[in-house]
């Protein structure tokens, strides 16, 4: 089989070789490396169902990286980002710890309203918070699993958001 003179190759003798060959073709035509890695892991997961959970974990990390607005920091994973980011409730608590003029911690609802007022996030059609372009400077989408083992993306906030929110709550 010949795709073009540039892509002449022998017939692969195994599925793994076929994946490697397809990978080199995708790389040569400029497909994003994250997309290639995602595809490769998906293919290997089909070939090795006994270890599918390992591939799924890796796919989750790659998918998460593809949603990040800045170049990926190789030291960050969804788990490390979860430890360094705050929920809306935690943002309210941190505001009272950092700013003595804020006597009572604002509720998560009030924090979310303030974040929306600053155009950091908004609701989508399914009433789920989505980061805006401006909000991507102070927030991250991370994958969380609830008690029923359902996974979803959740907006979490970097501590840098506290300085932006404080003026909205100091007079309260």
C-alpha positions as CSV (number, residue, x, y, z in Angstrom):
1,X,0.0,0.0,0.0
2,X,1.4,3.4,-1.0
3,X,0.0,6.7,0.4
4,X,2.6,8.8,-1.5
5,X,6.2,8.4,-2.4
6,X,7.1,9.9,0.9
7,X,5.1,7.2,2.8
8,X,6.1,4.0,1.1
9,X,6.3,1.2,3.7
10,X,6.2,-2.5,4.2
11,X,3.1,-4.2,5.5
12,X,3.2,-4.2,9.4
13,X,3.5,-7.6,10.9
14,X,1.7,-6.7,14.2
15,X,-0.8,-4.3,15.5
16,X,1.9,-2.6,17.5
17,X,4.0,-2.0,14.4
18,X,0.9,-0.6,12.6
19,X,0.4,1.9,15.5
20,X,4.1,2.9,15.3
21,X,3.8,3.4,11.5
22,X,0.6,5.4,11.8
23,X,2.3,7.5,14.6
24,X,5.2,8.4,12.3
25,X,2.9,9.4,9.5
26,X,0.8,11.6,11.9
27,X,3.9,13.2,13.3
28,X,5.3,13.9,9.8
29,X,2.1,15.7,8.7
30,X,2.2,17.9,11.8
31,X,-0.6,16.4,13.9
32,X,-0.4,17.7,17.5
33,X,1.7,15.4,19.7
34,X,-1.0,15.4,22.4
35,X,-3.5,14.2,19.8
36,X,-1.1,11.5,18.6
37,X,-0.4,10.3,22.2
38,X,-4.2,10.2,22.9
39,X,-4.8,8.2,19.7
40,X,-1.9,5.8,20.5
41,X,-3.0,5.1,24.0
42,X,-6.6,4.5,22.7
43,X,-5.2,1.9,20.2
44,X,-3.0,0.2,22.8
45,X,-5.9,0.0,25.2
46,X,-7.9,-1.9,22.6
47,X,-4.9,-4.3,22.2
48,X,-4.3,-4.8,25.9
49,X,-7.7,-4.8,27.7
50,X,-6.2,-6.4,30.9
51,X,-4.4,-3.1,31.5
52,X,-7.1,-0.8,30.1
53,X,-7.3,1.2,33.4
54,X,-3.6,2.2,33.1
55,X,-4.3,3.5,29.6
56,X,-7.5,5.3,30.7
57,X,-5.5,7.1,33.5
58,X,-2.9,8.2,31.0
59,X,-5.6,9.3,28.5
60,X,-7.2,11.4,31.3
61,X,-3.9,13.2,31.9
62,X,-3.4,13.9,28.2
63,X,-7.0,15.1,27.9
64,X,-6.6,17.4,30.9
65,X,-3.3,18.8,29.4
66,X,-5.1,19.6,26.1
67,X,-7.6,21.8,28.0
68,X,-4.9,23.9,29.7
69,X,-4.4,27.4,28.1
70,X,-0.7,27.6,28.7
71,X,2.1,25.2,27.6
72,X,2.0,22.1,29.9
73,X,4.2,22.1,32.9
74,X,5.5,18.5,33.0
75,X,5.5,18.5,36.8
76,X,1.7,19.2,36.9
77,X,-0.9,16.4,36.8
78,X,-4.6,16.6,37.7
79,X,-3.7,15.4,41.2
80,X,-1.1,18.1,41.8
81,X,-3.3,20.8,40.4
82,X,-6.2,19.7,42.6
83,X,-3.9,20.2,45.6
84,X,-2.9,23.7,44.6
85,X,-6.3,25.0,43.6
86,X,-9.4,26.0,45.5
87,X,-13.1,25.4,45.3
88,X,-15.4,28.4,45.6
89,X,-16.0,27.5,49.3
90,X,-12.3,27.4,49.9
91,X,-11.9,30.7,48.1
92,X,-14.4,32.3,50.5
93,X,-12.6,30.8,53.5
94,X,-9.2,32.0,52.3
95,X,-10.5,35.5,51.7
96,X,-11.3,35.9,55.4
97,X,-7.9,34.4,56.4
98,X,-6.0,36.8,54.1
99,X,-8.0,40.0,54.4
100,X,-9.0,41.0,58.0
101,X,-11.6,43.4,56.7
102,X,-13.7,40.5,55.4
103,X,-15.2,39.3,58.7
104,X,-17.5,36.5,57.5
105,X,-16.4,34.0,54.8
106,X,-18.6,34.6,51.7
107,X,-20.6,31.5,50.6
108,X,-19.6,29.5,47.5
109,X,-22.7,31.0,45.8
110,X,-21.5,34.6,46.5
111,X,-18.0,33.7,45.4
112,X,-19.3,32.2,42.2
113,X,-21.4,35.4,41.6
114,X,-18.4,37.6,42.1
115,X,-16.3,35.4,39.8
116,X,-19.0,35.7,37.2
117,X,-19.2,39.5,37.7
118,X,-15.4,39.6,37.0
119,X,-16.0,37.6,33.8
120,X,-13.9,34.7,35.1
121,X,-16.5,32.1,34.5
122,X,-20.0,31.6,33.2
123,X,-22.7,28.9,33.1
124,X,-23.0,26.8,29.9
125,X,-26.3,25.4,28.6
126,X,-26.2,22.6,31.1
127,X,-25.8,25.1,34.0
128,X,-22.1,24.0,34.5
129,X,-19.5,26.6,35.2
130,X,-17.0,27.2,32.3
131,X,-13.9,29.2,32.5
132,X,-13.8,32.3,30.3
133,X,-10.6,33.4,28.5
134,X,-10.0,35.9,31.3
135,X,-10.7,33.2,34.0
136,X,-8.1,30.9,32.5
137,X,-5.4,33.1,34.1
138,X,-6.7,32.3,37.6
139,X,-8.5,29.0,37.2
140,X,-8.1,25.5,36.0
141,X,-10.5,22.7,34.9
142,X,-9.7,19.5,36.7
143,X,-11.3,16.0,36.6
144,X,-13.1,15.0,39.8
145,X,-14.9,11.8,40.8
146,X,-17.9,11.9,43.1
147,X,-19.1,9.2,45.6
148,X,-20.9,7.3,42.8
149,X,-17.7,7.1,40.7
150,X,-18.9,9.6,38.2
151,X,-16.2,11.8,36.7
152,X,-16.7,15.4,35.6
153,X,-14.7,18.5,35.0
154,X,-14.8,21.1,37.8
155,X,-13.5,24.7,37.9
156,X,-10.9,25.2,40.6
157,X,-9.2,28.5,41.4
158,X,-5.6,29.4,41.8
159,X,-4.7,31.5,44.9
160,X,-4.1,34.5,42.5
161,X,-7.8,34.9,42.3
162,X,-8.0,36.1,45.9
163,X,-6.5,39.5,45.2
164,X,-8.9,40.1,42.3
165,X,-11.9,39.1,44.5
166,X,-11.0,40.9,47.7
167,X,-12.2,44.4,46.6
168,X,-15.7,42.9,46.0
169,X,-16.0,41.6,49.5
170,X,-14.0,44.1,51.7
171,X,-17.0,46.5,52.0
172,X,-19.4,43.6,52.9
